[in-house]
Amino acid sequence: MTVKAAVVGVGNIGSIHADVYNGHPQAELVAVCDIVKEKADAAARKFGCRAFYSVEEMIGSGIEIDACSVATKGEENGGEHYEPTMRLLEAGIPVLGEKPISNRIDEGERMVELARSKNSVRGQPEPPLHACRAESERLGGGRQARQASHDQYAHVDQQPGGDVAMVSSAGAASAFV
């Protein structure tokens, strides 16, 4: 099955997601969306897909989207994820959210609650957890670990006792497909 993917926010990180979807054998990048028209148009040309300038326009177009990465900018890159994520989830489109999912706990909780109610993915599925756990342990259980096999940084939140609560990084798109 080919996953029809879209990316909202095609700055540095969003472009990485688009590139991963575009190069994945089980994915087809069908749309990019950015409020900066020039960014959306440039990404659409680069990846051979449709450009949109708002999430509403993208959803309203009728284009088939099976999954969407949200990599919008904002304060520490978590400030503008809420609105596009909620609109996508309300439309029944699973979302992979770049970290942090929000700078506000109440918004993060509402995103997770809506995703659960829609039976939809909401989060940051990442490189294999065992690789991140091993690297985190090697570094003494710290909050940042490097996963050399993907040449990415993975953020590892550990709970007391060493259980990994969340792992996230820029290259999550391949795990989402």
VMD Tcl script that draws the C-alpha trace (Angstrom):
set ca {
  {0.00 0.00 0.00}
  {1.27 3.46 -0.87}
  {0.72 6.11 1.79}
  {-0.30 9.47 0.32}
  {1.56 11.96 2.50}
  {1.52 15.72 2.96}
  {3.70 18.15 4.90}
  {2.49 21.35 6.56}
  {5.35 23.79 7.07}
  {8.18 23.36 4.57}
  {11.03 25.17 6.27}
  {14.18 23.27 7.19}
  {12.57 20.44 9.17}
  {9.44 20.18 7.02}
  {11.63 19.88 3.95}
  {13.38 16.92 5.57}
  {10.00 15.24 6.13}
  {9.03 15.95 2.51}
  {12.31 14.51 1.26}
  {11.85 11.34 3.33}
  {8.28 10.82 2.08}
  {9.35 11.59 -1.47}
  {12.11 8.99 -1.36}
  {10.24 6.28 0.54}
  {9.15 3.31 -1.61}
  {5.83 3.01 0.24}
  {4.95 6.71 0.19}
  {3.86 9.31 -2.31}
  {4.24 12.96 -1.36}
  {1.02 14.48 -2.72}
  {1.04 17.94 -1.11}
  {3.06 20.54 0.71}
  {1.50 23.44 2.58}
  {3.02 26.65 3.87}
  {1.59 30.09 4.59}
  {4.66 31.50 2.82}
  {3.65 31.05 -0.82}
  {7.24 31.05 -2.12}
  {8.21 28.21 0.23}
  {5.21 26.11 -0.72}
  {5.75 26.70 -4.44}
  {9.47 25.92 -4.26}
  {8.85 22.69 -2.32}
  {6.10 21.64 -4.74}
  {8.46 22.14 -7.68}
  {11.29 20.29 -5.92}
  {9.14 17.30 -4.93}
  {6.68 17.20 -7.83}
  {3.52 17.61 -5.79}
  {0.77 20.18 -5.22}
  {1.30 23.38 -3.24}
  {-1.23 24.78 -0.80}
  {-1.10 27.96 1.27}
  {-3.44 26.96 4.10}
  {-4.56 23.74 5.72}
  {-8.17 24.66 4.98}
  {-7.37 24.98 1.27}
  {-5.53 21.65 1.26}
  {-8.33 19.78 3.06}
  {-11.01 21.51 0.98}
  {-9.32 20.58 -2.29}
  {-10.43 16.96 -1.94}
  {-6.88 15.68 -2.39}
  {-6.45 12.24 -0.83}
  {-4.12 12.40 2.18}
  {-3.44 9.33 4.32}
  {-0.95 11.00 6.69}
  {0.46 14.46 7.28}
  {3.54 15.81 9.02}
  {3.13 19.14 10.83}
  {6.45 20.98 10.99}
  {5.33 24.58 11.31}
  {7.46 27.31 12.82}
  {6.80 29.25 15.98}
  {8.28 29.88 19.38}
  {10.89 27.12 19.69}
  {9.02 25.53 16.73}
  {6.09 24.42 18.89}
  {4.08 27.60 18.81}
  {2.14 27.10 15.60}
  {1.42 23.35 15.57}
  {-1.94 23.46 17.33}
  {-4.29 24.91 14.69}
  {-3.08 22.88 11.69}
  {-2.89 19.70 13.77}
  {-6.44 20.12 15.08}
  {-7.83 20.87 11.60}
  {-6.12 17.83 10.11}
  {-7.25 15.54 12.92}
  {-10.81 16.88 12.69}
  {-10.70 15.97 8.98}
  {-9.67 12.43 9.94}
  {-6.07 12.74 8.73}
  {-3.42 11.12 10.96}
  {-0.73 13.60 12.01}
  {2.94 13.23 12.75}
  {3.80 16.31 14.82}
  {7.29 17.71 15.03}
  {8.58 18.38 18.49}
  {7.56 20.03 20.62}
  {3.92 19.29 19.83}
  {2.99 22.51 21.64}
  {4.41 25.07 24.02}
  {1.17 24.88 25.99}
  {0.22 21.77 27.95}
  {-3.52 22.37 27.49}
  {-3.12 22.48 23.70}
  {-0.99 19.35 23.70}
  {-3.59 17.54 25.78}
  {-6.39 18.61 23.40}
  {-4.41 17.35 20.40}
  {-3.82 13.97 22.02}
  {-7.46 13.74 23.16}
  {-8.77 14.50 19.65}
  {-6.37 12.02 18.06}
  {-7.52 9.30 20.46}
  {-11.18 10.09 19.82}
  {-10.57 9.85 16.06}
  {-8.52 6.65 16.44}
  {-5.74 8.54 14.71}
  {-1.98 8.66 15.11}
  {-0.74 11.71 16.99}
  {2.82 11.91 18.04}
  {6.34 11.41 16.90}
  {6.96 7.83 15.78}
  {10.68 7.71 15.52}
  {13.71 5.62 14.73}
  {13.68 2.26 16.50}
  {13.29 2.69 20.24}
  {15.88 0.04 21.01}
  {18.56 2.05 19.18}
  {17.64 5.22 21.05}
  {17.50 3.39 24.39}
  {20.91 1.84 23.78}
  {22.44 5.17 22.83}
  {20.79 6.91 25.77}
  {22.18 4.27 28.13}
  {25.62 4.60 26.57}
  {25.45 8.35 27.27}
  {24.40 7.74 30.86}
  {20.65 8.14 30.42}
  {20.79 11.72 29.20}
  {18.03 13.59 27.39}
  {19.78 13.78 24.03}
  {21.14 10.81 22.18}
  {22.62 10.51 18.72}
  {21.43 7.68 16.56}
  {24.33 7.25 14.19}
  {22.53 4.91 11.81}
  {20.19 7.74 10.77}
  {22.65 10.58 11.42}
  {20.00 12.35 13.47}
  {19.55 13.60 16.96}
  {16.84 11.89 18.95}
  {15.32 13.47 22.02}
  {14.82 10.82 24.67}
  {12.60 11.48 27.68}
  {13.22 8.89 30.36}
  {10.94 8.14 33.26}
  {12.22 6.94 36.64}
  {13.37 3.37 36.22}
  {14.68 3.99 32.70}
  {11.51 3.52 30.64}
  {11.45 5.70 27.54}
  {8.34 7.89 27.48}
  {8.85 9.69 24.17}
  {11.42 9.76 21.43}
  {11.46 12.36 18.69}
  {13.71 13.65 15.93}
  {13.63 15.37 12.57}
  {13.66 12.16 10.51}
  {10.47 10.62 11.89}
  {8.64 10.57 8.57}
  {10.10 7.24 7.44}
  {8.70 5.55 10.55}
  {5.28 7.09 9.91}
  {4.81 5.37 6.55}
}
mol new
graphics top color blue
foreach p $ca { graphics top sphere $p radius 0.5 }
foreach p [lrange $ca 0 end-1] q [lrange $ca 1 end] { graphics top cylinder $p $q radius 0.2 }
display resetview
